[in-house]
Every structure is written in structure tokens, then in C-alpha cells.
Amino acid sequence: MKTTKKKLSLILAILMIFTCIPVSAGAIVLPKSPTNFDVYPGPDYVELAWDETAIADGYRVFIRNGNKWKVLGDTQYGYFEVEDLQPVTTYKFAVRAYRMFFGKRYYSEKYTSFSVKTTTLPEFAYFDGSVKNGVVSLEWSYVDSADGYRLYIRKNGKWEKVVTVDDDVTSYDIKGLKHGAQYFTVRAYMKTSKGIIWNKLAKTVKVVVPDPQKVVITSATSSERAVKLNWGKVSGATGYRVYIYKNSKWTAVKTTTANTYTVTSLKAGAE
């Protein structure tokens, strides 16, 4: 029994001594540097990808800040996304593989640095318009990284703002426009620490607002104190309003979806 205890104590002592011995980088196999980098820049971000190293436990990503390297973060995979960047700006990055050994991190001896330029806001993939029942409907594509959109209408040879909307709004309806040709465009914007940047104006969209059709009364049949009116249907109309001329002005007496109505309680013999 005593012999067994002595053996266990000896084993524990050896293990303690072994864990206290400093390990140099030359005592372990270091991971190779990452290779085959791919970069995917956007207006305010850059996606980095590379081939993973077989024995690496992870990767540390750096960005050049003046004449020093600043740590951006670590990842276990061959992918890292850098956010909150400025548009149309060149940045320098580096990636080093590392291996963990007894709680200490050992980096690859070499690393590759590379430069990436962020983009401006992308152009619109599409911008279209249509009109129905006098309402102009405009729709545009989502723009990556945009914080919102501004819609314009052409008036007196100039673009005038119609509305500014958030990035989750990609359509807008406009009512009450004059009949005839109307021209529209839209622009995306992004807020940055250096101000607001805009993408190019979308292609101009022409929408023709039709002249409302006049209602044609087909018959008016009178009785002692009433008049029955019939009129032709107007294409695209969702309803009709009937008026009576009284006391030198027109007064609405009924709104209906039908194309007939009888006006009652009239004075006998009145026109």
C-alpha cells in the first residue's frame, strides 16, 4: 500500500515539474500562415476569407492603424467580417494563425498583409412606377448598407423632394397629382461619422396620370318629388358622388358604388 502511494506521489511530482517548464516556440510545430485570401468589400464593411491551416487553433485579424497593427478579433474559422468602416477608403489588414499550448498562444512565424478599398453605395437594380385610379405607385430595389431613401419628382425642370424614408421602405404611393406625364427618381443614403453619402440617382421613371373620365348621365326620370339618375360606368372608378345644385352652389347628396341613384324629397315643380 505504501509503495503504491509513493508511486502516485512521484507521478504527480513529475507532472507538476513538467507543467512548470517554459515552452519555447521552437519546441512545438507552429501553424503555417493562412493563404489564398478572398476579400468582399462593401460601403461600410469588408468580408475576409482564407484557406484554413491544418493544425491552427484559430486566427487573429489585425488592421493597420497609423504605423501600428491593431487587433480586430479572433476566429476559429477562415472567415472574418470587419464592420463600421468608412466608404471609399483603403484599409490594410493582416491575419496570423495561432496554436494553443499549455494556455499560451503561439503564432505563425509569417503573415501576409493586404489592402482593401471599401466601395460606395451600390446603384439601384431597378426602379419602376405605375398608376391606378389616379394613384402613382413607385417601387425600387433594396440597396446594401443604405440607411434610407429619398424620392424626388421633377417640377419646373428641377428635382424636388417628395419624401425621405427608412431603409426598410422600398415603395411609396403618391396621390393628388395632376394628369399628364410625371417624372420620378430615387436616391439611397448612408450615415457615416464624416457625414452623409449618397449613391447615384436611379434612372428616371415616367408615369402618365390619366385625365379623369367624365361621368355621362344616360337618363334622368322625374316623378312628383323625385328624380332617378342613371349614368355610364367609368373605367377604374371605385365610386361616384351625386350632387344637387341648390342655393347657387353644388351640394353632395350621396356617395355610391352603383351607377344609379334616386334623389328624393324634392319640391314639386322645381327644376
Disulfide bonds with the S-S distance in Angstrom:
none
